[in-house]
Amino acid sequence: VKKVGQGYVIFLGTLPEDRELERIFSKASELACAESYKVSDGAMITKREGEGRTLYIAAALKGKACEWQTDGVWCNLVSGELVSGVIKLAPYEVAVLERID
């Protein structure tokens, strides 16, 4: 880990084993003050804020179903469905979610 300007750079010489990669991501998230999410393999969660709203884009990227374990009640702005607990995504599905509770 090297501090550059106001941020950090992590250099890898080779692809680390899973356990080491998890440790690197954990440290990177800590340095970036980033939120972490409980998701299954292949899921991506991206937080977007603006105009007084906070939205989360959830996507299943690896051609298989994914899950995001959350708390609270969410509105899927794509489908209009209210969801809570585990948000399930079909292969390649994208959901735009807003917490409503």
N, C-alpha and C positions, 0 to 999 in steps of 0.2 A: 504494500500500500504506500503510495507516494502522494503527498499533498501538493497540489498544483493550483495556484491562485486561491480561490475560495472553495475548491472541491478536492476530490481525491481521484487517483487513477490506480486501478488494480491491474497489474501485469501478470499474465499467465504464459508460461513457456510450453505447457502441454495441457491437455484436457485432464483435469483432476478426477479422481474417483468420486462417487456420489457423496460420500460423507464429507470429504474435503470441500466439494463444491457447495454443499449446504452451509458449511462454516463460512465460506467466502461470501455467499449471498447474505447470510445473517449479518456479517460484519459490514458489508456494503449498505445494507438497509439501515443499520444502526448509524453509520456515518452520514447517511443522507436523510436521517430522521423520517424514513419512509414507513408507511403502514405495511403490515404483512397480512396476508389473507390465508384462510384455511381452504385450499382448493385441491382437487385431485389433479393427477398428471394430465397435462395437455390444456389446462385452463389458463386464461390470462384475464386479469382484472386491471382496469385502468380507471383511475379517479380523475374526474374533470370538474372544475369549479368555475362558476361565472354567473353573472347576472343574478346573484343571490341564491343560486341553486348549486347542489352538489349531486352529480350524476356518476354512476359507475357503469363502465362498459365491460361486460363479461362475454368472453368468447371461448368456444371449444375449438382448439386449433389443430389437433392431431387426428382428426377423422374418427374420433370416438367420443362417446358421451362423457360429460364432466359434471362435477358438483362443486358448489361453493357453499361452505357452511357459514351461515350468518346468524345474527340475532336481529330481532326487530321484524317489522313488516315493510315490504318493499313493493313498489308498483313497477311492473315491467312495462315501460313506455312503448315498446314495440307491439306487444300483444294486448296491453290493457289489463293483464292478469295481476292480481295481488298474490304475493308469495311471501313465505316466511320459513325460517329454519334452514333447510337445505334447498338451494336454488339449483335445479337440474337443467343442464343444457344438452341438447341432442348434438350429434356430430356436426361440426361447422356452424352451429347456431350462435347467433349474437343476440345479446339482450342489453338493453339500456335501462338501468335500474335507478330508482330514486327512493330513498328511505322516507316513509310517510308517518312513522310513529315517533 
